[in-house]
Amino acid sequence: MTARPRLEFLRTALEQTPQYAVGIDPLPSESDFPAGGVEGRYHITYFGAAQPGTHSFTLRPGTSYRAEIIDTWNMTVTELPGTYEGEFTLTLPGRPYIAVRLRAVDDRNE
């Protein structure tokens, strides 16, 4: 497979950034994994070649988020059931090239 389909997949994922976000700004991360988004509204963490089975997040209390696992290699997006708030741990697939996207619940349909 050429890189073109993966680049198109990533472009589509980035185009799903909420409309108020002019881009993805770097966000503080409690781990060595890069994070970006819009503080308190949109958060994306990329795990690169690492293969964690879980990852803990600490986000602003009072805002509920929907979580999605983005598999950049297999080009899939899987929404996790339920919502998450404050401090929580997500179970990850334990494969490389995974990202987690968290969107404030009221931003889901923007």
PLY file of the C-alpha trace (Angstrom):
ply
format ascii 1.0
element vertex 110
property float x
property float y
property float z
element edge 109
property int vertex1
property int vertex2
end_header
0.00 0.00 0.00
1.27 3.45 -0.80
1.29 6.29 1.68
-1.48 8.16 -0.15
-4.48 6.37 1.49
-2.98 6.88 4.97
-2.31 10.55 4.30
-5.90 10.98 3.10
-7.16 9.19 6.22
-5.10 11.51 8.47
-6.30 14.58 6.58
-9.91 13.48 7.10
-9.25 12.93 10.82
-7.78 16.43 11.11
-10.70 17.92 9.21
-12.96 16.57 11.97
-11.41 19.02 14.43
-14.17 21.19 15.93
-14.95 24.27 13.85
-13.83 26.74 16.52
-10.32 25.26 16.49
-8.10 26.97 13.94
-5.66 24.12 14.33
-4.22 21.85 16.95
-2.16 23.60 19.60
0.31 21.70 21.80
-1.21 20.74 25.15
0.55 19.71 28.36
1.00 15.97 28.66
1.57 13.97 31.83
3.46 11.38 29.78
6.10 11.29 27.07
3.42 11.11 24.38
2.61 14.28 22.42
-0.78 15.86 22.96
-2.58 18.68 21.20
-5.96 20.26 20.73
-7.95 23.00 22.42
-7.78 23.06 26.22
-11.02 21.82 27.78
-12.73 21.03 24.45
-10.66 18.80 22.15
-7.70 16.61 22.98
-5.65 14.20 20.85
-2.72 12.07 22.04
-0.52 10.09 19.65
1.40 7.03 20.87
3.62 6.47 17.81
5.53 3.19 17.89
4.68 2.62 21.58
2.05 -0.02 22.29
0.44 0.80 25.63
-2.48 -1.35 26.79
-3.89 1.52 28.86
-3.40 5.25 29.25
-4.58 7.62 31.97
-5.87 11.11 31.26
-6.46 14.06 33.56
-8.76 16.64 32.01
-10.79 19.52 33.36
-13.59 18.30 35.64
-17.07 19.38 34.64
-16.66 18.61 30.94
-17.68 15.19 29.58
-15.80 13.74 26.62
-16.45 11.06 24.05
-13.37 8.99 23.27
-12.22 7.52 19.97
-9.32 5.23 19.18
-7.71 6.21 15.89
-5.61 3.47 14.32
-3.48 5.38 11.84
-1.98 2.20 10.35
-5.21 0.29 9.75
-7.08 3.55 9.05
-9.95 2.99 11.47
-11.73 5.12 14.05
-13.49 3.32 16.89
-15.70 5.26 19.29
-15.61 3.94 22.84
-18.91 3.57 24.71
-19.91 6.11 27.33
-18.39 9.42 28.30
-15.36 10.34 30.39
-14.61 13.21 32.74
-11.79 14.41 35.00
-9.32 11.57 35.68
-9.85 8.30 33.82
-7.98 5.42 32.20
-8.76 4.04 28.74
-7.97 0.55 27.54
-6.00 0.73 24.30
-5.44 -1.97 21.67
-1.72 -2.40 22.44
-0.66 -1.77 18.84
1.63 0.89 17.39
0.46 4.05 15.62
-2.61 4.61 17.77
-4.06 7.97 18.77
-6.83 8.81 21.24
-9.18 11.64 20.34
-11.35 13.17 23.06
-14.12 15.60 22.12
-16.31 17.52 24.52
-19.77 15.97 24.28
-21.39 19.16 22.97
-18.71 19.38 20.23
-19.45 15.96 18.76
-21.63 17.12 15.90
-19.72 20.23 14.88
0 1
1 2
2 3
3 4
4 5
5 6
6 7
7 8
8 9
9 10
10 11
11 12
12 13
13 14
14 15
15 16
16 17
17 18
18 19
19 20
20 21
21 22
22 23
23 24
24 25
25 26
26 27
27 28
28 29
29 30
30 31
31 32
32 33
33 34
34 35
35 36
36 37
37 38
38 39
39 40
40 41
41 42
42 43
43 44
44 45
45 46
46 47
47 48
48 49
49 50
50 51
51 52
52 53
53 54
54 55
55 56
56 57
57 58
58 59
59 60
60 61
61 62
62 63
63 64
64 65
65 66
66 67
67 68
68 69
69 70
70 71
71 72
72 73
73 74
74 75
75 76
76 77
77 78
78 79
79 80
80 81
81 82
82 83
83 84
84 85
85 86
86 87
87 88
88 89
89 90
90 91
91 92
92 93
93 94
94 95
95 96
96 97
97 98
98 99
99 100
100 101
101 102
102 103
103 104
104 105
105 106
106 107
107 108
108 109
